[in-house]
Amino acid sequence: MFITNKPAMIIENRKERYLLIGDLHLGLTSEWRRKGVSAYSQVKDFISKISEMKKQTKASHLVMIGDVKHKVTGISWQEEHEIPEFLSLLEKMFKKVIIIKGNHDGHIEKLIEKKSKVKVVKSLIIGEYFITHGHRKVKTRKKYIIIGHNQPAVKLRDRIGASYTIPCWVIGKIKDKDQELIIMPAFNPLSGSGIVNENEFIGPIAKYLDTKNAKIHLLDGTDLGELKDLKIRTSD
């Protein structure tokens, strides 16, 4: 289900394969440039990575689970130029391209051409999976809920005292319910992260995660065990 060494996952349903990624934050680099930091467009890099995963997994559909764009209110000049180009390239690669709207995706519909096959939805059901960004309340009886929004990473400290953060998956039960929550790491490595062994989870879904039993997995598949035991764990 998880793609090794990638912040992405595959869901297969009725012989169709869905590639899931989230928290792309296209347009972030324009904010950096305004602050004097030299940064380049991420469109080509993202397309290259997505194309590689498509070939690896043979996915036919792409689902982006929120925060495709970066600017919360309005549309930046960079987003106005980059996102239509990005979506156009994705349309050539996949049968379906679905955007699950995140809290940064205000007015994203204006960036989608009228004849485009890109769809924007609030949530999506694929088999036993209910998929949403994670910033709004939802009701579902599906066994598995997949969200982004938190951009999880774990902080580790090496033997000489230096600390660093690594993107991770968070998997655990929802309190008082027979449902499992999966929190995806951010696709954009520049978008920042929520440190799971320091900070509380955000959003009306993640706040109900049973953190006593939640497990943490690195992108390479390493099982770090339960979150409650990861109080800035020392790494080799």
C-alpha positions as CSV (number, residue, x, y, z in Angstrom):
1,M,0.0,0.0,0.0
2,F,2.8,2.5,0.9
3,I,5.4,3.2,-1.8
4,T,8.8,2.5,-0.4
5,N,10.9,5.7,0.1
6,K,8.1,7.9,-1.3
7,P,5.5,10.0,0.5
8,A,2.7,8.3,-1.5
9,M,0.5,5.3,-1.4
10,I,-1.5,3.0,-3.7
11,I,-5.1,1.9,-3.3
12,E,-6.4,-0.9,-5.6
13,N,-10.1,-1.2,-6.2
14,R,-11.9,-3.2,-8.9
15,K,-8.7,-3.6,-10.8
16,E,-8.1,0.2,-10.8
17,R,-5.0,1.6,-9.1
18,Y,-5.1,5.0,-7.4
19,L,-1.9,6.9,-6.6
20,L,-2.4,9.1,-3.6
21,I,-0.2,12.1,-2.7
22,G,-0.9,15.2,-0.6
23,D,0.2,18.6,0.6
24,L,2.0,19.7,-2.6
25,H,1.9,23.4,-1.8
26,L,2.8,24.5,-5.3
27,G,3.5,28.2,-5.3
28,L,5.5,28.0,-2.0
29,T,8.7,29.1,-3.7
30,S,7.3,32.5,-4.7
31,E,6.9,33.2,-1.0
32,W,10.5,32.3,-0.5
33,R,11.7,34.6,-3.3
34,R,9.8,37.5,-1.7
35,K,11.9,36.9,1.4
36,G,15.1,37.0,-0.6
37,V,15.7,33.2,-0.9
38,S,16.5,31.9,-4.3
39,A,14.1,29.1,-5.2
40,Y,13.0,27.5,-8.5
41,S,9.6,26.2,-9.8
42,Q,8.8,22.7,-8.5
43,V,6.5,21.7,-11.4
44,K,9.1,19.7,-13.4
45,D,10.5,18.0,-10.3
46,F,7.0,17.0,-9.2
47,I,6.0,15.7,-12.6
48,S,9.2,13.7,-12.8
49,K,8.6,12.1,-9.4
50,I,4.9,11.4,-10.2
51,S,5.8,9.9,-13.6
52,E,8.3,7.6,-11.9
53,M,5.7,6.4,-9.4
54,K,3.1,5.9,-12.1
55,K,5.5,3.6,-14.0
56,Q,6.5,1.8,-10.8
57,T,2.9,1.2,-9.7
58,K,1.0,1.1,-13.0
59,A,-1.5,3.5,-11.4
60,S,-4.3,4.7,-13.7
61,H,-5.7,7.4,-11.4
62,L,-4.2,10.2,-9.4
63,V,-5.7,11.6,-6.1
64,M,-4.2,14.7,-4.5
65,I,-5.5,14.9,-1.0
66,G,-5.4,18.6,-0.5
67,D,-3.2,21.7,-0.5
68,V,-2.3,21.5,-4.1
69,K,-1.7,25.2,-4.0
70,H,0.0,27.1,-1.2
71,K,-1.6,30.6,-0.8
72,V,-4.5,30.2,1.6
73,T,-6.4,33.3,0.5
74,G,-6.6,34.2,-3.2
75,I,-4.2,33.0,-5.9
76,S,-0.6,34.1,-6.3
77,W,1.0,35.0,-9.6
78,Q,3.0,31.8,-9.5
79,E,0.0,29.6,-8.8
80,E,-1.9,31.2,-11.7
81,H,0.9,30.2,-14.1
82,E,2.1,26.9,-12.6
83,I,-0.9,25.0,-11.5
84,P,-2.7,25.0,-14.9
85,E,0.5,23.8,-16.5
86,F,0.9,21.1,-13.7
87,L,-2.6,19.8,-14.1
88,S,-2.4,19.8,-17.9
89,L,0.7,17.5,-17.7
90,L,-1.1,15.2,-15.2
91,E,-4.1,14.9,-17.4
92,K,-1.9,13.4,-20.1
93,M,-0.6,10.8,-17.7
94,F,-3.7,9.6,-15.9
95,K,-7.2,8.5,-16.8
96,K,-8.5,10.5,-13.8
97,V,-7.0,13.4,-11.8
98,I,-8.9,14.1,-8.6
99,I,-8.2,17.0,-6.2
100,I,-9.6,16.7,-2.7
101,K,-9.9,20.3,-1.6
102,G,-7.6,21.4,1.3
103,N,-7.6,24.5,3.4
104,H,-5.0,26.1,1.1
105,D,-7.0,25.3,-2.1
106,G,-9.3,28.3,-2.0
107,H,-10.5,29.2,-5.6
108,I,-8.5,26.4,-7.1
109,E,-11.4,25.8,-9.5
110,K,-10.5,29.0,-11.3
111,L,-7.1,27.4,-12.2
112,I,-8.8,24.4,-13.9
113,E,-9.7,24.7,-17.6
114,K,-13.4,24.3,-18.5
115,K,-12.8,21.2,-20.7
116,S,-10.4,19.7,-18.1
117,K,-11.1,16.2,-16.7
118,V,-9.6,17.3,-13.4
119,K,-12.3,17.0,-10.6
120,V,-12.4,18.8,-7.3
121,V,-14.2,17.2,-4.4
122,K,-14.4,17.5,-0.6
123,S,-13.8,13.8,0.0
124,L,-13.6,10.6,-1.8
125,I,-14.5,6.9,-1.2
126,I,-12.5,4.1,-2.7
127,G,-13.6,0.7,-1.5
128,E,-13.2,0.7,2.3
129,Y,-11.2,3.9,2.3
130,F,-12.6,7.3,3.1
131,I,-10.2,10.0,1.9
132,T,-10.2,13.7,2.9
133,H,-7.7,16.4,3.6
134,G,-8.3,16.6,7.3
135,H,-9.2,20.2,8.0
136,R,-13.0,19.7,8.2
137,K,-15.3,17.5,10.2
138,V,-16.6,14.4,8.4
139,K,-18.9,11.4,9.1
140,T,-18.2,8.0,7.7
141,R,-18.5,4.4,8.6
142,K,-15.7,3.3,6.4
143,K,-13.0,1.1,8.0
144,Y,-10.1,3.3,6.9
145,I,-9.7,7.1,6.9
146,I,-6.8,8.7,5.1
147,I,-5.9,12.3,5.6
148,G,-3.0,14.7,5.1
149,H,-3.0,18.2,6.6
150,N,-0.6,17.4,9.5
151,Q,2.5,16.8,7.3
152,P,3.9,14.4,9.9
153,A,7.6,14.0,10.7
154,V,9.5,12.5,13.7
155,K,12.4,14.2,15.4
156,L,15.4,12.0,16.3
157,R,18.6,12.8,18.1
158,D,21.9,11.1,17.3
159,R,24.6,10.1,19.8
160,I,26.4,13.4,19.7
161,G,23.3,15.3,20.4
162,A,22.4,16.6,16.9
163,S,18.6,16.4,16.2
164,Y,16.9,16.1,12.8
165,T,13.4,15.4,11.5
166,I,12.3,12.7,9.1
167,P,8.9,12.5,7.3
168,C,6.8,9.6,8.5
169,W,3.5,7.8,8.3
170,V,1.2,7.8,11.3
171,I,-1.2,4.8,11.7
172,G,-3.6,4.3,14.5
173,K,-7.1,3.8,15.8
174,I,-9.7,6.6,16.2
175,K,-10.8,6.8,19.8
176,D,-14.0,4.9,20.7
177,K,-14.5,3.8,17.1
178,D,-13.5,0.7,15.1
179,Q,-11.8,2.8,12.5
180,E,-8.1,3.2,11.5
181,L,-6.6,6.5,10.6
182,I,-3.7,6.9,8.2
183,I,-1.9,10.3,8.2
184,M,0.2,10.9,5.0
185,P,3.5,12.7,5.0
186,A,3.7,15.8,2.8
187,F,4.7,15.3,-0.9
188,N,6.5,18.6,-0.9
189,P,9.8,18.4,1.1
190,L,9.9,22.2,1.4
191,S,6.5,22.7,3.0
192,G,7.5,22.1,6.6
193,S,6.3,19.4,9.0
194,G,4.4,18.7,12.2
195,I,6.7,17.0,14.7
196,V,4.6,14.1,15.9
197,N,6.7,13.4,19.0
198,E,6.7,17.0,20.1
199,N,3.4,18.6,19.0
200,E,-0.3,17.7,19.0
201,F,-2.0,16.7,15.8
202,I,-4.2,19.3,14.1
203,G,-7.6,19.2,12.6
204,P,-11.0,17.8,13.7
205,I,-10.1,14.3,12.5
206,A,-6.5,13.8,13.7
207,K,-7.4,15.1,17.2
208,Y,-9.3,11.9,17.8
209,L,-6.3,9.7,17.0
210,D,-5.6,7.3,19.9
211,T,-2.0,8.4,20.4
212,K,-1.4,5.7,23.0
213,N,-1.4,3.0,20.3
214,A,-0.5,5.0,17.2
215,K,2.5,3.6,15.2
216,I,5.1,5.5,13.3
217,H,6.7,4.3,10.1
218,L,9.5,6.0,8.1
219,L,9.2,6.2,4.4
220,D,11.8,3.4,3.9
221,G,9.5,1.1,5.8
222,T,11.3,1.3,9.2
223,D,8.8,0.6,12.0
224,L,9.7,3.0,14.9
225,G,7.1,1.5,17.1
226,E,4.5,3.4,19.1
227,L,4.3,7.2,19.2
228,K,4.1,7.2,23.0
229,D,7.6,5.7,23.2
230,L,9.2,8.3,20.8
231,K,10.1,11.2,23.1
232,I,12.9,12.4,20.8
233,R,14.4,9.0,20.5
234,T,18.1,8.6,20.0
235,S,19.1,7.4,16.5
236,D,22.2,5.4,15.6
